Amino acid sequence: MADEQYLRELKSYFSDVPFWKYVGCTIESIEEGQAVLSLTVLHEHMNGNMTLHGGVYATLLDNAMGLAARSQGEKNQATTNMNIHYLAAVSEGKVYARGRIVHRTKRTITTEARVETEDGTLLAMATGSFRVLKQ
């Protein structure tokens, strides 16, 4: 079980990850078992069709699920599996990734996440598994 101090430290730590800063992810909230990220869609995030690149969706989904998994106090983890469904395209605005834990064992955490627009339109969804690494 994680305390409020751990959750604040987790948010601070991941807010400074170079790749997150490069992409522009913002951590909106972390609570035990769930996390919410946001991203303002920029021209640099576009694919050849001028819609949000699938890799950006994957980044948001992986990070939302990973933060949700880490929110229970196990900071050292690695993604071992991720399955994504791309459902709709977007080319502007702000998007939100909401991740949550759906199952946990001693060494594996199973999660799910959704990327949605501000008005709740579902853009992508994923499931993921995370391996808790020994310290």
MDAnalysis code that builds the backbone (N, CA, C; Angstrom):
import MDAnalysis as mda
import numpy as np

u = mda.Universe.empty(405, n_residues=135, atom_resindex=np.repeat(np.arange(135), 3), trajectory=True)
u.add_TopologyAttr("name", ["N", "CA", "C"] * 135)
u.add_TopologyAttr("resid", np.arange(1, 136))
u.add_TopologyAttr("resname", ["MET", "ALA", "ASP", "GLU", "GLN", "TYR", "LEU", "ARG", "GLU", "LEU", "LYS", "SER", "TYR", "PHE", "SER", "ASP", "VAL", "PRO", "PHE", "TRP", "LYS", "TYR", "VAL", "GLY", "CYS", "THR", "ILE", "GLU", "SER", "ILE", "GLU", "GLU", "GLY", "GLN", "ALA", "VAL", "LEU", "SER", "LEU", "THR", "VAL", "LEU", "HIS", "GLU", "HIS", "MET", "ASN", "GLY", "ASN", "MET", "THR", "LEU", "HIS", "GLY", "GLY", "VAL", "TYR", "ALA", "THR", "LEU", "LEU", "ASP", "ASN", "ALA", "MET", "GLY", "LEU", "ALA", "ALA", "ARG", "SER", "GLN", "GLY", "GLU", "LYS", "ASN", "GLN", "ALA", "THR", "THR", "ASN", "MET", "ASN", "ILE", "HIS", "TYR", "LEU", "ALA", "ALA", "VAL", "SER", "GLU", "GLY", "LYS", "VAL", "TYR", "ALA", "ARG", "GLY", "ARG", "ILE", "VAL", "HIS", "ARG", "THR", "LYS", "ARG", "THR", "ILE", "THR", "THR", "GLU", "ALA", "ARG", "VAL", "GLU", "THR", "GLU", "ASP", "GLY", "THR", "LEU", "LEU", "ALA", "MET", "ALA", "THR", "GLY", "SER", "PHE", "ARG", "VAL", "LEU", "LYS", "GLN"])
u.atoms.positions = np.array([
    [0.840, -1.182, 0.000],
    [0.000, 0.000, 0.000],
    [0.890, 1.252, 0.000],
    [0.562, 2.214, -0.835],
    [1.357, 3.430, -0.962],
    [0.759, 4.548, -0.112],
    [1.642, 5.400, 0.414],
    [1.149, 6.554, 1.157],
    [1.209, 7.791, 0.257],
    [0.658, 8.885, 0.743],
    [0.587, 10.125, -0.043],
    [1.979, 10.642, -0.407],
    [2.945, 10.513, 0.494],
    [4.306, 10.966, 0.221],
    [4.898, 10.183, -0.952],
    [4.728, 8.867, -0.951],
    [5.221, 8.041, -2.060],
    [4.584, 8.470, -3.372],
    [3.283, 8.721, -3.389],
    [2.595, 9.127, -4.618],
    [3.110, 10.477, -5.110],
    [3.390, 11.403, -4.204],
    [3.964, 12.703, -4.606],
    [5.356, 12.509, -5.198],
    [6.159, 11.662, -4.571],
    [7.508, 11.390, -5.078],
    [7.455, 10.711, -6.447],
    [6.514, 9.790, -6.627],
    [6.346, 9.112, -7.908],
    [5.993, 10.120, -9.000],
    [5.064, 11.005, -8.714],
    [4.666, 12.042, -9.677],
    [5.848, 12.940, -10.014],
    [6.592, 13.364, -9.027],
    [7.749, 14.220, -9.253],
    [8.817, 13.505, -10.086],
    [9.104, 12.255, -9.730],
    [10.115, 11.476, -10.447],
    [9.765, 11.334, -11.925],
    [8.543, 10.902, -12.219],
    [8.172, 10.663, -13.610],
    [7.931, 11.945, -14.394],
    [7.624, 13.031, -13.718],
    [7.477, 14.315, -14.408],
    [8.805, 14.776, -14.982],
    [9.916, 14.276, -14.448],
    [11.246, 14.663, -14.919],
    [11.886, 13.672, -15.881],
    [11.186, 12.601, -16.246],
    [11.743, 11.625, -17.193],
    [11.925, 12.320, -18.550],
    [13.124, 12.275, -19.149],
    [13.391, 13.003, -20.395],
    [12.409, 12.694, -21.537],
    [12.059, 11.431, -21.732],
    [11.148, 11.094, -22.832],
    [9.774, 11.713, -22.610],
    [9.282, 11.674, -21.364],
    [7.973, 12.274, -21.052],
    [7.994, 13.764, -21.347],
    [9.093, 14.438, -20.945],
    [9.210, 15.878, -21.214],
    [9.231, 16.141, -22.715],
    [9.949, 15.298, -23.458],
    [10.054, 15.460, -24.911],
    [8.678, 15.322, -25.576],
    [7.928, 14.307, -25.184],
    [6.603, 14.073, -25.767],
    [5.608, 15.128, -25.287],
    [5.726, 15.543, -24.045],
    [4.825, 16.552, -23.494],
    [3.757, 16.004, -22.571],
    [3.974, 14.791, -22.022],
    [3.013, 14.195, -21.088],
    [2.947, 15.005, -19.798],
    [1.749, 15.145, -19.280],
    [1.537, 15.776, -17.977],
    [0.797, 14.783, -17.088],
    [1.280, 14.632, -15.879],
    [0.587, 13.770, -14.918],
    [-0.485, 14.613, -14.247],
    [-1.722, 14.248, -14.496],
    [-2.851, 14.959, -13.887],
    [-3.090, 14.473, -12.469],
    [-3.060, 13.156, -12.270],
    [-3.278, 12.617, -10.925],
    [-2.761, 11.191, -10.831],
    [-2.369, 10.836, -9.603],
    [-2.016, 9.460, -9.268],
    [-2.688, 9.159, -7.939],
    [-3.459, 8.100, -7.926],
    [-4.058, 7.595, -6.702],
    [-3.731, 6.112, -6.655],
    [-3.916, 5.503, -5.520],
    [-3.593, 4.094, -5.440],
    [-4.433, 3.292, -6.431],
    [-3.741, 2.625, -7.367],
    [-4.400, 1.775, -8.345],
    [-4.820, 2.464, -9.631],
    [-4.592, 3.775, -9.747],
    [-4.988, 4.464, -10.976],
    [-4.160, 5.722, -11.212],
    [-4.122, 6.138, -12.487],
    [-3.384, 7.339, -12.862],
    [-4.054, 7.978, -14.071],
    [-3.935, 9.298, -14.168],
    [-4.468, 10.045, -15.299],
    [-3.363, 10.941, -15.843],
    [-3.130, 10.846, -17.150],
    [-2.164, 11.687, -17.858],
    [-2.899, 12.525, -18.882],
    [-2.269, 13.610, -19.320],
    [-2.842, 14.396, -20.406],
    [-1.741, 14.799, -21.373],
    [-2.181, 15.181, -22.558],
    [-1.264, 15.645, -23.594],
    [-2.021, 16.618, -24.487],
    [-1.427, 17.770, -24.715],
    [-1.967, 18.707, -25.697],
    [-1.393, 18.307, -27.044],
    [-2.253, 17.995, -27.996],
    [-1.832, 17.511, -29.311],
    [-1.164, 18.651, -30.083],
    [0.064, 18.399, -30.524],
    [0.844, 19.383, -31.280],
    [1.149, 18.854, -32.682],
    [1.574, 19.725, -33.552],
    [1.943, 19.341, -34.922],
    [3.011, 18.236, -34.910],
    [3.932, 18.303, -33.957],
    [5.021, 17.326, -33.866],
    [4.528, 15.924, -33.521],
    [3.290, 15.800, -33.061],
    [2.722, 14.500, -32.700],
    [1.987, 13.828, -33.861],
    [1.944, 14.477, -35.019],
    [1.138, 13.986, -36.136],
    [1.854, 12.890, -36.928],
    [1.045, 12.000, -37.505],
    [1.554, 11.004, -38.446],
    [1.372, 11.551, -39.871],
    [1.573, 10.725, -40.877],
    [1.440, 11.157, -42.270],
    [0.033, 11.544, -42.673],
    [-0.968, 11.091, -41.926],
    [-2.360, 11.458, -42.192],
    [-2.771, 12.729, -41.454],
    [-1.803, 13.324, -40.750],
    [-2.024, 14.522, -39.938],
    [-3.024, 14.262, -38.808],
    [-2.920, 13.074, -38.222],
    [-3.651, 12.731, -37.003],
    [-2.630, 12.251, -35.974],
    [-3.042, 12.164, -34.729],
    [-2.139, 11.767, -33.656],
    [-1.505, 10.406, -33.969],
    [-0.191, 10.363, -33.922],
    [0.575, 9.166, -34.256],
    [0.266, 8.035, -33.273],
    [0.176, 6.805, -33.779],
    [-0.093, 5.645, -32.939],
    [0.937, 5.451, -31.846],
    [2.166, 5.842, -32.099],
    [3.204, 5.739, -31.077],
    [2.950, 6.651, -29.893],
    [2.287, 7.783, -30.145],
    [1.939, 8.691, -29.055],
    [0.835, 8.051, -28.206],
    [-0.161, 7.457, -28.878],
    [-1.186, 6.723, -28.129],
    [-0.523, 5.642, -27.267],
    [0.380, 4.873, -27.860],
    [1.043, 3.790, -27.134],
    [1.818, 4.325, -25.932],
    [2.485, 5.442, -26.116],
    [3.222, 6.062, -25.013],
    [2.293, 6.455, -23.884],
    [1.194, 7.111, -24.219],
    [0.234, 7.527, -23.194],
    [-0.358, 6.320, -22.461],
    [-0.752, 5.311, -23.210],
    [-1.354, 4.115, -22.612],
    [-0.360, 3.396, -21.697],
    [0.852, 3.182, -22.185],
    [1.882, 2.491, -21.404],
    [2.190, 3.263, -20.131],
    [2.329, 4.578, -20.242],
    [2.662, 5.389, -19.077],
    [1.519, 5.447, -18.067],
    [0.282, 5.548, -18.533],
    [-0.856, 5.574, -17.602],
    [-0.967, 4.245, -16.862],
    [-0.795, 3.144, -17.590],
    [-0.858, 1.829, -16.945],
    [0.333, 1.635, -16.006],
    [1.511, 2.047, -16.442],
    [2.707, 1.900, -15.620],
    [2.632, 2.687, -14.326],
    [2.129, 3.909, -14.403],
    [1.981, 4.702, -13.182],
    [0.931, 4.101, -12.257],
    [-0.156, 3.621, -12.827],
    [-1.176, 2.963, -12.005],
    [-0.553, 1.764, -11.287],
    [0.226, 0.973, -12.015],
    [0.872, -0.202, -11.418],
    [1.849, 0.201, -10.315],
    [2.612, 1.249, -10.546],
    [3.594, 1.698, -9.555],
    [2.942, 2.385, -8.351],
    [1.719, 2.784, -8.482],
    [1.057, 3.538, -7.413],
    [0.856, 2.744, -6.136],
    [1.036, 1.446, -6.197],
    [0.859, 0.625, -4.992],
    [2.160, 0.393, -4.236],
    [3.210, 1.122, -4.613],
    [4.431, 1.094, -3.823],
    [5.599, 0.336, -4.404],
    [5.450, -0.268, -5.567],
    [6.546, -1.011, -6.199],
    [7.072, -0.201, -7.377],
    [8.113, 0.606, -7.140],
    [8.600, 1.540, -8.158],
    [9.326, 0.855, -9.318],
    [10.069, -0.216, -9.035],
    [10.866, -0.874, -10.069],
    [10.053, -1.936, -10.785],
    [9.623, -1.592, -11.994],
    [8.802, -2.480, -12.808],
    [9.186, -2.339, -14.269],
    [8.728, -3.276, -15.064],
    [8.935, -3.221, -16.512],
    [7.691, -3.749, -17.216],
    [7.340, -3.110, -18.322],
    [6.233, -3.583, -19.144],
    [6.647, -4.893, -19.789],
    [5.815, -5.927, -19.653],
    [6.113, -7.208, -20.295],
    [5.163, -7.518, -21.445],
    [4.016, -6.841, -21.484],
    [3.048, -7.077, -22.550],
    [2.122, -5.873, -22.655],
    [1.753, -5.524, -23.881],
    [0.773, -4.464, -24.081],
    [0.006, -4.756, -25.360],
    [-1.315, -4.665, -25.272],
    [-2.194, -4.896, -26.413],
    [-3.034, -3.637, -26.604],
    [-2.962, -3.039, -27.795],
    [-3.620, -1.752, -28.048],
    [-4.691, -1.906, -29.118],
    [-5.800, -1.216, -28.907],
    [-6.855, -1.079, -29.902],
    [-6.964, 0.396, -30.247],
    [-6.678, 0.748, -31.514],
    [-6.819, 2.116, -31.991],
    [-8.240, 2.253, -32.532],
    [-9.008, 3.183, -31.981],
    [-10.431, 3.247, -32.286],
    [-10.857, 4.488, -33.057],
    [-10.191, 5.604, -32.861],
    [-10.574, 6.842, -33.542],
    [-9.351, 7.747, -33.644],
    [-9.421, 8.667, -34.571],
    [-8.314, 9.595, -34.801],
    [-8.658, 10.974, -34.238],
    [-7.610, 11.710, -33.901],
    [-7.752, 13.083, -33.431],
    [-6.577, 13.887, -33.985],
    [-6.791, 15.153, -34.237],
    [-5.706, 15.966, -34.778],
    [-5.493, 17.266, -34.013],
    [-6.274, 17.489, -32.979],
    [-6.093, 18.704, -32.186],
    [-6.733, 18.519, -30.815],
    [-6.447, 19.460, -29.933],
    [-7.050, 19.446, -28.607],
    [-6.185, 18.762, -27.571],
    [-6.800, 18.423, -26.486],
    [-6.125, 17.767, -25.374],
    [-6.716, 16.376, -25.218],
    [-5.858, 15.392, -24.971],
    [-6.308, 14.026, -24.754],
    [-5.878, 13.581, -23.359],
    [-6.627, 12.615, -22.829],
    [-6.383, 12.101, -21.485],
    [-6.217, 10.593, -21.543],
    [-5.239, 10.086, -20.821],
    [-5.034, 8.644, -20.676],
    [-5.319, 8.285, -19.231],
    [-6.249, 7.354, -19.039],
    [-6.656, 6.929, -17.700],
    [-6.313, 5.450, -17.537],
    [-5.396, 5.158, -16.630],
    [-4.974, 3.786, -16.397],
    [-5.400, 3.302, -15.028],
    [-5.623, 1.982, -14.934],
    [-5.995, 1.400, -13.635],
    [-5.549, -0.050, -13.556],
    [-5.348, -0.495, -12.345],
    [-5.003, -1.891, -12.083],
    [-6.281, -2.723, -12.120],
    [-6.204, -3.878, -12.788],
    [-7.346, -4.794, -12.789],
    [-7.050, -6.094, -12.045],
    [-5.761, -6.428, -11.866],
    [-5.394, -7.663, -11.154],
    [-3.947, -7.562, -10.716],
    [-3.646, -8.206, -9.610],
    [-2.277, -8.169, -9.124],
    [-1.916, -9.477, -8.434],
    [-0.693, -9.940, -8.721],
    [-0.091, -11.022, -7.954],
    [1.181, -10.450, -7.326],
    [1.967, -11.294, -6.711],
    [3.193, -10.817, -6.055],
    [4.157, -10.172, -7.055],
    [4.280, -10.731, -8.245],
    [5.272, -10.252, -9.217],
    [4.689, -9.707, -10.526],
    [3.382, -9.811, -10.741],
    [2.786, -9.343, -11.995],
    [1.573, -8.468, -11.710],
    [1.486, -7.352, -12.424],
    [0.351, -6.457, -12.290],
    [-0.296, -6.310, -13.671],
    [-1.587, -6.586, -13.760],
    [-2.343, -6.464, -15.003],
    [-3.155, -5.176, -14.935],
    [-3.116, -4.418, -16.025],
    [-3.733, -3.092, -16.047],
    [-4.542, -2.898, -17.322],
    [-5.297, -1.799, -17.343],
    [-5.970, -1.359, -18.558],
    [-5.938, 0.160, -18.591],
    [-6.052, 0.720, -19.796],
    [-6.067, 2.178, -19.946],
    [-6.880, 2.565, -21.162],
    [-7.332, 3.808, -21.137],
    [-8.116, 4.382, -22.239],
    [-7.568, 5.771, -22.541],
    [-7.512, 6.125, -23.816],
    [-7.209, 7.499, -24.213],
    [-8.497, 8.093, -24.754],
    [-8.862, 9.253, -24.212],
    [-10.111, 9.916, -24.579],
    [-9.872, 11.394, -24.843],
    [-10.781, 12.002, -25.586],
    [-10.758, 13.450, -25.774],
    [-11.340, 14.118, -24.534],
    [-11.298, 15.436, -24.515],
    [-11.865, 16.179, -23.377],
    [-13.351, 15.901, -23.193],
    [-14.070, 15.638, -24.303],
    [-15.506, 15.385, -24.192],
    [-15.842, 13.895, -23.990],
    [-14.811, 13.061, -23.813],
    [-15.028, 11.656, -23.501],
    [-15.050, 10.701, -24.678],
    [-14.757, 11.172, -25.891],
    [-14.694, 10.285, -27.054],
    [-13.522, 9.319, -26.897],
    [-13.801, 8.025, -26.985],
    [-12.771, 7.001, -26.833],
    [-11.934, 6.909, -28.104],
    [-10.613, 7.089, -27.957],
    [-9.692, 7.073, -29.099],
    [-8.886, 5.777, -29.178],
    [-8.490, 5.253, -28.032],
    [-7.683, 4.024, -27.981],
    [-7.823, 3.405, -26.602],
    [-7.613, 2.099, -26.558],
    [-7.634, 1.396, -25.278],
    [-6.588, 0.301, -25.298],
    [-6.157, -0.104, -24.112],
    [-5.098, -1.110, -24.038],
    [-5.202, -1.897, -22.745],
    [-4.589, -3.066, -22.775],
    [-4.318, -3.829, -21.569],
    [-2.809, -4.017, -21.508],
    [-2.295, -4.174, -20.317],
    [-0.855, -4.344, -20.173],
    [-0.516, -5.158, -18.945],
    [0.654, -5.779, -18.993],
    [1.183, -6.525, -17.854],
    [2.532, -5.933, -17.477],
    [2.770, -5.853, -16.185],
    [3.999, -5.279, -15.661],
    [4.621, -6.262, -14.691],
    [5.918, -6.455, -14.828],
    [6.661, -7.347, -13.939],
    [7.279, -6.501, -12.833],
    [6.998, -6.867, -11.596],
    [7.626, -6.203, -10.458],
    [9.020, -6.765, -10.333],
    [10.027, -5.907, -10.412],
    [11.428, -6.330, -10.377],
    [11.917, -6.394, -8.940],
    [12.748, -7.371, -8.666],
    [13.332, -7.488, -7.329],
    [14.281, -6.317, -7.110],
    [14.285, -5.821, -5.901],
    [15.134, -4.660, -5.564],
    [16.523, -5.086, -5.214],
])
